[in-house]
Amino acid sequence: MPVAYAPTTPVAKKPLPAGMPREWYVAHNRMLKAMRISIALLEAGVYTPQQARNEVIGRMAELIGVHPPSPVTCRLVRSLLWSSDPRSRLTR
């Protein structure tokens, strides 16, 4: 991870729709968190799931100011990195 990495400012948050089951909100917030971390990792030069160990993901979460990710969120981050890697499309 480059030392000179400066995270971008987050966009304004909008209220979530009311009336959904609690599991929906948990999953939605987990996906948002994983996307934020994935984007920051890509900007920092981490392009493959092999490069994104839990420790790297946790440090990036701390750097961008989000709570430490759970193992489930770390797996989701790696799955997002996998789908964004153009070389991975060649081996599927």
Secondary structure, 3 states (H helix, E strand, C coil): CCCCCCCCCCCCCCCCCCCCCHHHHHHHHHHHHHHHHHHHHHHCCCCCCCCCCHHHHHHHHHHHCCCCCCHHHHHHHHHHHHHHCHHHHHCC
